[in-house]
Amino acid sequence: MLSEFDIIRTCFEQEGLAAIPGDSVIQGIGDDCALIKVPANKMLAFSMDTLVEDIHFPATAAPGLIASRALAVNLSDLAATGAKPLVFTLGLTIPEANQPWLEAFAAGLKTMAKEFNCYLIGGDMSRGALTITIQVQGLVDDGQAILRSGACPGDRIYITESLGCAALALLMFEGKLNNVLPEEQEIINLAFYRPQPRIDTALTVAGLVSAGIDISDGLLADLGHICEQSKCSATLDLTQIPLHPLVEKHLGRAAGLSKALSAGDDYELILTVSAAQEPSFLDAVSVLPEKFTCIGEISEHNEAQKVSCIDENGSMVRSTRAGAGGYMHFQGDD
């Protein structure tokens, strides 16, 4: 039976995964506390998420994919704040010390750590139902953090890439998605297990956007968080919401749009941009590989409706929240 220290030494304290002491990391794995030195004129950004088996991922999923998802969703929070990844800690609860599973899990973490230059500096282990808690730390220049609270009426609302593919994954896991080709299954799985934290995008536009958030709970719910923190409202043009091509193919536009608005797990960015900064913003993002779509505008605060939506006929539709996860259903106005 592997001990906790055996697991740390053989699986996690390895080159390419564990942080090596340097300019910012003074002490990593191996002591009671890790030590980080924050450079001058920088702020330290923290975020933490807990993922629980059969709630945030299928318990039967491959351990490397589980690890990739766990780190990616945390890195996405750094992207939403415009922070450059630095290090992360890991709290891992496992039912048993299964060495092949742990080695595969560590390999998945290592791949993501190397891709985003964000390395492990410590954590904790315990026995119990599979639960993964990761805290990421990143660095952001003083005064350059992207917050939820800076949007103003007249700001344009942009999102990166397309929405809804992660919702397809959930349907596929539940056996509710039929006639999916093998190559499509791979794309859908990657959308769920390896969402792409938009770090380079955020670093490029920091200072040009007024507010931002990543889409974890669904477009309407997360845009609503910006509105709440910024004390404003928003109007979306539903015809401009970009759906992933597989969403259009398997669900159609109407059902796909409902999923894209409410299902979450896309981890794309919502960014608001003032009219004065929009030309500079568009110029900056023109060299990035991601697609950017303007989907609406920030408006004056409306207590009755944080986010309003305009349909293809130019008619206002209203949304009704149907749960804490951001699920919505739509009903046209009389």
ZAMARGU-4260 file (C-alpha; in steps of 0.2 Angstrom, whole numbers, plus 5000, padded with zeros to 4 digits):
<rodrens>
0) 5000/5000/5000 | 5007/5017/4995 | 5008/5030/5009 | 5004/5048/5006 | 5022/5053/5005
5) 5025/5038/4993 | 5012/5045/4981 | 5018/5063/4982 | 5036/5057/4979 | 5032/5045/4964
10) 5017/5054/4956 | 5018/5073/4960 | 5035/5078/4964 | 5042/5076/4947 | 5050/5087/4934
15) 5037/5096/4923 | 5024/5095/4936 | 5031/5101/4952 | 5037/5120/4953 | 5056/5122/4953
20) 5062/5136/4965 | 5066/5152/4955 | 5062/5171/4955 | 5045/5169/4962 | 5044/5152/4969
25) 5056/5152/4985 | 5049/5135/4992 | 5038/5122/4983 | 5034/5104/4988 | 5042/5097/5003
30) 5039/5109/5017 | 5025/5114/5029 | 5021/5129/5017 | 5026/5134/5000 | 5034/5152/4998
35) 5030/5164/4984 | 5039/5181/4981 | 5027/5193/4972 | 5037/5204/4961 | 5036/5223/4962
40) 5021/5231/4954 | 5012/5215/4953 | 4996/5208/4962 | 4994/5190/4966 | 4977/5183/4959
45) 4970/5168/4968 | 4955/5156/4963 | 4950/5139/4969 | 4937/5126/4963 | 4932/5109/4969
50) 4926/5095/4958 | 4917/5080/4965 | 4914/5064/4956 | 4897/5061/4947 | 4893/5080/4950
55) 4907/5089/4940 | 4913/5074/4930 | 4909/5056/4928 | 4917/5045/4940 | 4922/5033/4927
60) 4931/5045/4916 | 4949/5043/4912 | 4960/5050/4926 | 4971/5060/4914 | 4955/5069/4907
65) 4948/5072/4925 | 4965/5080/4929 | 4965/5091/4914 | 4948/5097/4917 | 4951/5101/4935
70) 4966/5112/4931 | 4959/5120/4916 | 4943/5127/4924 | 4954/5135/4937 | 4966/5142/4925
75) 4950/5150/4916 | 4947/5160/4931 | 4965/5167/4930 | 4961/5171/4912 | 4945/5180/4917
80) 4955/5191/4928 | 4969/5195/4916 | 4982/5186/4927 | 4997/5176/4920 | 4997/5158/4928
85) 5011/5156/4941 | 5008/5140/4952 | 4994/5129/4959 | 4990/5118/4974 | 4981/5102/4974
90) 4969/5094/4987 | 4966/5077/4982 | 4953/5065/4990 | 4954/5047/4984 | 4945/5031/4989
95) 4961/5021/4987 | 4979/5022/4983 | 4978/5016/4966 | 4995/5019/4958 | 4991/5017/4940
100) 4976/5029/4942 | 4987/5041/4951 | 5001/5040/4938 | 4988/5044/4924 | 4980/5058/4934
105) 4997/5066/4937 | 5001/5064/4919 | 4986/5074/4914 | 4990/5087/4927 | 5008/5088/4920
110) 5002/5091/4902 | 4991/5106/4907 | 5005/5112/4919 | 5018/5113/4905 | 5006/5120/4892
115) 5001/5135/4903 | 5018/5136/4913 | 5009/5134/4930 | 5017/5121/4941 | 5012/5112/4957
120) 5019/5119/4974 | 5010/5108/4987 | 4994/5102/4993 | 4986/5088/5004 | 4979/5071/5002
125) 4965/5061/5010 | 4954/5046/5009 | 4936/5047/5003 | 4925/5049/4988 | 4935/5056/4973
130) 4936/5075/4975 | 4949/5087/4968 | 4952/5104/4974 | 4964/5115/4965 | 4969/5133/4970
135) 4978/5143/4956 | 4989/5158/4959 | 4993/5171/4945 | 5001/5188/4943 | 4993/5203/4936
140) 5000/5221/4934 | 4995/5233/4946 | 4979/5242/4940 | 4977/5229/4925 | 4965/5216/4933
145) 4949/5213/4923 | 4935/5213/4936 | 4916/5210/4934 | 4912/5228/4941 | 4918/5239/4927
150) 4905/5238/4914 | 4896/5254/4909 | 4880/5258/4899 | 4885/5258/4880 | 4899/5245/4882
155) 4899/5232/4869 | 4898/5214/4874 | 4910/5202/4866 | 4913/5183/4868 | 4927/5172/4862
160) 4924/5157/4850 | 4907/5147/4851 | 4896/5140/4864 | 4886/5124/4868 | 4899/5110/4864
165) 4901/5106/4883 | 4882/5104/4885 | 4883/5091/4871 | 4895/5082/4881 | 4883/5080/4896
170) 4870/5074/4884 | 4882/5061/4877 | 4887/5055/4894 | 4868/5053/4898 | 4865/5043/4882
175) 4854/5057/4876 | 4864/5061/4860 | 4862/5049/4846 | 4871/5047/4829 | 4887/5055/4835
180) 4902/5050/4824 | 4918/5045/4832 | 4928/5060/4827 | 4913/5071/4834 | 4914/5061/4850
185) 4932/5066/4852 | 4929/5085/4849 | 4914/5084/4861 | 4925/5075/4875 | 4939/5088/4873
190) 4927/5102/4875 | 4922/5096/4892 | 4938/5089/4898 | 4950/5101/4890 | 4942/5118/4889
195) 4954/5131/4883 | 4958/5144/4896 | 4959/5160/4886 | 4975/5166/4895 | 4984/5174/4880
200) 4968/5183/4875 | 4966/5190/4893 | 4984/5196/4893 | 4982/5204/4876 | 4966/5214/4881
205) 4969/5218/4899 | 4968/5237/4900 | 4957/5238/4885 | 4941/5230/4892 | 4930/5237/4906
210) 4924/5220/4913 | 4925/5201/4911 | 4921/5184/4917 | 4922/5166/4910 | 4907/5156/4906
215) 4905/5142/4919 | 4887/5143/4923 | 4880/5149/4907 | 4880/5165/4896 | 4865/5172/4904
220) 4870/5168/4922 | 4888/5174/4920 | 4883/5190/4911 | 4871/5193/4925 | 4885/5192/4937
225) 4894/5207/4927 | 4878/5216/4928 | 4875/5214/4946 | 4893/5219/4951 | 4893/5234/4938
230) 4875/5239/4943 | 4869/5239/4926 | 4859/5228/4914 | 4862/5221/4897 | 4853/5217/4880
235) 4858/5202/4870 | 4855/5199/4851 | 4851/5181/4850 | 4854/5180/4832 | 4873/5184/4835
240) 4876/5171/4848 | 4889/5159/4840 | 4885/5141/4842 | 4897/5127/4840 | 4894/5118/4823
245) 4891/5102/4831 | 4877/5110/4842 | 4869/5116/4827 | 4870/5099/4819 | 4864/5089/4833
250) 4851/5100/4842 | 4846/5113/4829 | 4847/5132/4832 | 4833/5134/4844 | 4837/5120/4856
255) 4856/5123/4854 | 4854/5141/4858 | 4844/5137/4874 | 4859/5125/4879 | 4872/5139/4875
260) 4863/5152/4885 | 4861/5141/4901 | 4871/5125/4902 | 4888/5132/4905 | 4905/5123/4906
265) 4911/5132/4890 | 4924/5142/4899 | 4924/5155/4885 | 4926/5174/4890 | 4913/5187/4891
270) 4922/5204/4889 | 4914/5221/4889 | 4922/5235/4879 | 4918/5254/4879 | 4915/5263/4862
275) 4931/5273/4865 | 4942/5257/4867 | 4933/5246/4854 | 4944/5250/4839 | 4960/5247/4850
280) 4952/5231/4856 | 4948/5224/4839 | 4965/5229/4833 | 4973/5219/4847 | 4963/5203/4845
285) 4964/5203/4826 | 4981/5194/4828 | 4974/5181/4840 | 4968/5164/4834 | 4951/5165/4843
290) 4935/5171/4835 | 4927/5186/4844 | 4909/5190/4842 | 4899/5206/4848 | 4883/5199/4855
295) 4875/5214/4863 | 4877/5230/4873 | 4877/5235/4892 | 4862/5246/4896 | 4856/5256/4911
300) 4852/5247/4927 | 4835/5239/4926 | 4830/5231/4943 | 4817/5220/4934 | 4828/5212/4921
305) 4847/5211/4922 | 4848/5203/4905 | 4836/5206/4891 | 4836/5196/4874 | 4831/5201/4857
310) 4825/5187/4845 | 4826/5186/4826 | 4811/5196/4824 | 4817/5210/4834 | 4805/5206/4848
315) 4810/5206/4866 | 4810/5190/4875 | 4811/5188/4894 | 4820/5174/4903 | 4815/5165/4919
320) 4829/5158/4930 | 4825/5139/4934 | 4839/5135/4945 | 4855/5140/4953 | 4866/5133/4939
325) 4859/5147/4927 | 4846/5136/4917 | 4833/5147/4908 | 4818/5145/4898 | 4811/5158/4887
330) 4794/5165/4884 | 4789/5179/4872 | 4782/5195/4878 | 4763/5197/4875
</rodrens>
